[in-house]
Amino acid sequence: MECLRRVRRWRGTGFRKEVLVNWIETYVQLSEEDAAEYQRLLGFKENKEIRQMALTWLGKAEARGLEKGQEKGLQEGLKKGKAQGKAEAVDQLRQLVLKRIEQRFGAVPERLIARVRTIDTLAPLAAMLEKLPLLESADDLLSPRRRRSNGHA
């Protein structure tokens, strides 16, 4: 986190900062415990600029790839759902939502797990998958509407 703060304060150009951030994200390998702590620290209000900086062109490309992967997973889940029944499709989509939340933000809060488990139709789960790349924290999925940051929906 301190390394990213120093990059943010550095007077280099935006592109150079992006290259440094990408290098740090690529080559600084964190243990599972440290990665969870890093995600927790990113969620703090005072680290908003670091979150934004970390979403560089590479991060944006990864987010687009993740979104396409989620769409493909959703389509595959829907195909299986037709053959296996709606309840199984919903359950599979619930598991996918929780897995993607964990991949993006680390440990999933219990109240979010409980909320996802109460959803019994495909549309709200699909909507969660769509919103996921745009959110700053897993808790944002509990809000009734998308939160806005820097003019992006």
C-alpha positions as a printed Julia matrix, in Angstrom:
153×3 Matrix{Float64}:
   0.0     0.0     0.0
   2.86    2.36    0.88
   4.5     1.69   -2.48
   1.31    2.68   -4.28
   1.01    5.81   -2.13
   4.51    6.83   -3.21
   3.64    6.29   -6.87
   0.52    8.44   -6.39
   2.62   11.28   -4.9
   5.3    11.0    -7.59
   5.27   13.8   -10.16
   5.68   11.5   -13.16
   3.16   11.51  -15.99
  -0.02    9.45  -15.89
   1.31    6.82  -18.31
   4.5     6.34  -16.31
   2.47    5.95  -13.16
   0.3     3.34  -14.87
   3.38    1.4   -15.91
   4.7     1.47  -12.34
   1.37    0.42  -10.87
   1.13   -2.45  -13.37
   4.67   -3.53  -12.53
   3.87   -3.5    -8.81
   0.63   -5.43   -9.28
   2.37   -7.96  -11.54
   5.6    -8.61   -9.67
   4.82   -7.99   -6.0
   3.43  -11.35   -4.99
   1.32  -11.32   -1.82
   0.47  -14.28    0.34
  -3.22  -15.1     0.62
  -3.32  -13.41    4.03
  -1.52  -10.29    2.77
  -3.76  -10.11   -0.31
  -6.83  -10.17    1.93
  -5.34   -7.4     4.09
  -4.49   -5.37    0.96
  -8.1    -5.67   -0.24
  -9.32   -4.62    3.2
  -7.05   -1.56    3.2
  -8.17   -0.61   -0.3
 -11.7    -0.38    1.03
 -10.8     2.46    3.39
 -12.02    5.91    2.43
  -8.52    7.42    2.58
  -7.33    4.93   -0.05
  -9.85    5.98   -2.71
  -7.16    7.54   -4.92
  -5.08    4.38   -4.7
  -8.1     2.27   -5.73
  -8.61    4.53   -8.72
  -4.93    4.49   -9.6
  -4.82    0.7    -9.36
  -7.59    0.48  -11.97
  -5.15    1.21  -14.79
  -5.53    0.33  -18.45
  -4.45   -3.21  -17.67
  -6.9    -3.43  -14.78
  -9.65   -2.12  -17.02
  -8.77   -4.72  -19.65
  -8.86   -7.43  -16.99
 -12.25   -6.16  -15.8
 -13.59   -6.38  -19.35
 -12.21   -9.92  -19.64
 -13.76  -10.86  -16.32
 -17.09   -9.43  -17.43
 -17.0   -11.45  -20.67
 -16.09  -14.55  -18.67
 -19.0   -13.91  -16.33
 -21.35  -13.54  -19.28
 -20.11  -16.82  -20.72
 -20.49  -18.51  -17.34
 -23.99  -17.12  -17.04
 -24.89  -18.44  -20.5
 -23.47  -21.86  -19.66
 -25.34  -21.81  -16.35
 -28.56  -20.96  -18.15
 -28.05  -23.81  -20.65
 -27.46  -26.25  -17.82
 -30.38  -24.73  -15.96
 -32.82  -25.62  -18.72
 -31.72  -29.23  -18.56
 -31.49  -29.46  -14.78
 -34.35  -27.23  -13.73
 -34.68  -23.66  -12.58
 -33.79  -24.3    -8.93
 -30.46  -25.87   -9.82
 -29.67  -23.05  -12.26
 -30.38  -20.44   -9.58
 -28.2   -22.34   -7.11
 -25.34  -22.54   -9.63
 -25.63  -18.84  -10.36
 -25.61  -18.07   -6.62
 -22.37  -20.02   -6.29
 -20.9   -18.18   -9.28
 -21.85  -14.79   -7.81
 -20.22  -15.65   -4.47
 -17.12  -17.0    -6.21
 -16.73  -13.85   -8.33
 -17.22  -11.63   -5.28
 -14.51  -13.56   -3.45
 -12.16  -13.35   -6.45
 -12.68   -9.6    -6.74
 -12.76   -8.52   -3.07
 -11.52  -11.39   -0.9
 -13.59  -12.84    1.93
 -17.34  -12.4     1.36
 -19.17  -10.76    4.28
 -21.71  -13.06    5.98
 -24.58  -10.63    5.42
 -23.84  -10.66    1.68
 -23.72  -14.46    1.62
 -27.08  -14.52    3.4
 -28.52  -11.98    0.92
 -27.34  -13.96   -2.12
 -28.8   -17.17   -0.67
 -32.24  -15.55   -0.36
 -32.4   -14.7    -4.07
 -34.51  -17.29   -5.88
 -34.61  -15.97   -9.46
 -31.93  -15.56  -12.12
 -32.4   -11.86  -12.99
 -31.16  -10.32   -9.7
 -28.17  -12.67   -9.64
 -27.31  -11.78  -13.22
 -27.6    -8.1   -12.31
 -25.12   -8.63   -9.47
 -22.64  -10.18  -11.88
 -23.04   -7.22  -14.22
 -22.45   -4.68  -11.43
 -19.5    -6.49   -9.87
 -16.66   -5.03  -12.02
 -17.9    -1.49  -11.32
 -18.04   -1.68   -7.53
 -15.48   -0.53   -4.99
 -16.4    -3.12   -2.33
 -18.49   -6.24   -1.91
 -20.8    -4.29    0.42
 -21.83   -2.09   -2.52
 -23.83   -5.07   -3.83
 -26.16   -4.66   -0.86
 -27.16   -1.16   -1.9
 -30.35   -0.9    -3.97
 -28.68    1.07   -6.76
 -25.23    1.38   -8.23
 -22.91    3.77   -6.49
 -21.23    6.34   -8.64
 -17.56    7.2    -8.55
 -15.85    9.72  -10.8
 -18.89   10.03  -13.03
 -18.95    6.33  -13.92
 -22.06    4.28  -13.25
